[in-house]
Amino acid sequence: MVFSNVYDDARRAESYAKLEFPGTYYLAYRDLPVIIFDHVKGRKAMDFGCGTGRSTRFLGKLGFSVVGVDVSEDMIRKARELDHSGDYRVVEDGNPSQFEDGVFDLVLSVFTFDNIPTMEKKVRNSREIRRLLKGEGRVVSLVSSPEIYVHEWASFSTKDFPENKRAKSGDKVRIVMTDVEDKRPVEDVAWTDESYRETYKKAGLELVKTYKPLAKESEPYKWVNETRIAPWVIYVLKKKEKPFEFPETS
């Protein structure tokens, strides 16, 4: 199956640049300040897969010195337009090799791994993130739960894609974002909790804690399934032993 990065697109960049924290997205970010300050000591951070800089600016407001990196030149261009004082850089194939080892207290990744297609690529990117961490540094990785692709939400629709229900880890899944002007379906990669745990183990990352944020009826949004099904999963990770080595192929 061939995958492409649907986010590397000027039209999407223009549309996403206007997106802040509505509806289901509010749940993705609501608990991050508490989670981050519970687990992270220093204030030097990377936003891995920063897109148009929403998460980068979010970290900046929390007091972090942060650099945002992304594979999409269109996204980075828009991030720089929105945040002239921010530090945004393009990295090739999600590989931040231009950065030295062990320099970040936090690497935040929000939705980035939803679009990385294979175990090998997920492990390779996770291993690079591990390399960037200080000894006591932490990764906070926010990903879409498998359930997000088979239900309706305040900010998403999947009713036109019944094939999502048959998706296994590594399969393509589609979802429509209803809070942006660009209503073209987004193509993501299904990945289960079990598969993420395997990914992290192979990358030499140890799972510290997992969070699955649920909505509250008192919050000012018209929730659909968010109060009973978590659309997001937040993993907090730290360095472990030497990463798994993939066998060489001839």
C-alpha positions, 0 to 999 in steps of 0.5 A, spaced: 500 500 500 502 506 498 502 512 503 503 519 502 503 525 506 497 528 505 499 534 510 504 536 505 500 541 501 499 548 500 491 548 501 491 544 507 497 549 510 492 555 509 486 551 512 490 548 518 493 555 519 486 558 522 485 552 526 486 553 534 483 548 539 475 547 537 471 541 539 475 535 539 481 538 538 480 542 545 481 535 548 487 533 545 490 540 548 486 540 555 491 536 559 497 537 556 500 543 561 499 538 567 502 532 564 508 536 561 509 539 568 508 533 572 513 529 567 518 535 564 523 538 569 527 543 564 524 548 559 528 546 552 523 543 547 522 541 540 515 540 537 516 534 532 511 535 526 509 542 528 505 543 522 503 550 522 506 551 529 500 551 533 503 546 538 509 550 538 506 556 540 502 552 545 509 550 548 512 557 548 506 560 552 507 555 557 514 558 558 518 553 553 524 555 549 522 551 543 524 549 536 518 547 531 520 542 525 516 539 520 517 535 513 512 540 509 515 546 507 508 549 506 507 548 513 513 551 515 512 557 511 505 558 514 508 557 521 513 563 520 508 567 517 504 566 523 510 567 528 515 571 526 519 570 532 519 563 532 524 558 530 521 553 525 525 548 520 524 543 515 527 536 516 528 531 511 523 525 512 522 527 519 529 526 520 532 532 525 539 530 524 541 537 524 540 537 531 545 535 536 544 529 541 541 530 548 539 537 548 532 537 549 528 536 556 522 535 552 520 532 545 512 534 543 509 530 538 502 532 536 498 527 531 505 526 527 505 519 528 498 518 525 501 519 518 508 515 519 506 509 515 510 503 517 513 500 523 520 501 521 519 508 519 516 509 526 521 506 530 526 510 526 523 517 527 522 515 535 529 513 535 531 520 533 527 523 538 530 518 543 537 521 541 535 528 542 533 527 549 537 529 555 538 524 560 532 525 564 528 528 558 521 526 556 517 525 550 510 526 550 506 523 544 499 525 542 496 520 537 489 518 534 486 512 538 483 507 533 476 509 535 477 516 532 476 512 525 470 509 527 465 514 530 462 521 529 465 526 533 464 534 534 470 535 530 470 529 525 466 525 521 468 517 519 461 515 517 463 515 509 468 510 511 465 504 513 472 500 511 475 503 517 472 498 521 476 493 518 483 496 519 489 493 522 495 497 524 499 499 518 492 500 514 490 506 511 484 510 514 480 516 512 477 521 516 474 528 515 475 534 519 469 539 520 472 545 523 476 547 517 475 549 510 478 544 507 473 538 507 478 533 503 478 527 507 485 526 511 488 519 510 492 517 516 495 510 518 491 506 523 496 504 529 493 500 535 496 501 542 499 494 542 503 496 536 505 503 539 508 499 545 512 495 540 514 501 536 517 504 543 520 498 545 524 497 539 526 505 539 529 504 546 523 508 549 520 506 556 513 508 557 512 512 563 504 513 563 498 513 558 493 518 558 486 517 555 482 524 555 475 524 556 470 530 555 466 533 561 458 534 560 460 541 563 465 543 557 462 548 552 462 544 546 457 539 543 460 533 544 458 527 540 462 521 543 467 524 546 464 523 553 465 516 553 470 514 548 477 517 548 479 520 541 486 521 543 492 517 546 497 521 550 504 517 551 509 519 556 516 516 554 523 516 557 530 513 554 531 506 556 536 501 553 540 501 546 534 501 541 532 495 537 536 494 531 533 492 524 536 486 520 540 489 514 537 487 507 540 485 501 
